[in-house]
Amino acid sequence: MARSERIVREALSLSFVQVEQTKQKSFGLEGEILTVFVDVPNFTSTVTATCTISDVDGYKLFEQTGLAKNLVSKFTSGFPLSGMNTLTITLSAALQSGDGGMVKVTIYARRVG
């Protein structure tokens, strides 16, 4: 029997408010990551972001640092995901009082089955 391939999309959002620096979100996705988009909002604070995707055992599968605010960054990959994973966004500094925003990460993956 022939194996079929399918492209899937996983959209994740992490909301940051003042004094927060790190947020995590678990997601279930199996397949090969093709592309990762990271959309960092125009925070008032001067910060950059780090995007990390880890597997269930905590091994880092993907990491990009120094992502500028008010910019959508695109990365191509090729690493596998299997089961539950964790997205972590870490800001280079805590947000100032009154600052906040939503970091959006969109993952495109190839599922083979």
NORHU-V344700 format. One line per field, one symbol per residue. phi: phi as a letter, one per 20 degrees, with the letter a starting at -180 (. if undefined). psi: psi as a letter, one per 40 degrees, with the letter a starting at -180 (. if undefined). burial: 1 if it has 24 or more other C-alpha atoms within 12 Angstrom, else 0. Layout:
# NORHU-V344700
phi->???
psi->???
burial->???
This chain:
# NORHU-V344700
phi->.feddbecccdcccedcgmeccccbebdbcqdfebcdcdefegffebccddcdcefenffebbcdmffflbddccdcreecbneccecdcefbfffgnerrdedccddcdeda
psi->hiiiihhihhhihhhhiieidhiihiihhhahhdihhhhhigidigiiihhhhiadeehhdhhhifhiifihihhiaeiiihbhihhhhhieiiiiheiiihhhhhhhihhh.
burial->00000000111111110001111111111111111111111010101111111110000011110011100010100011110011111110011000011111111111000
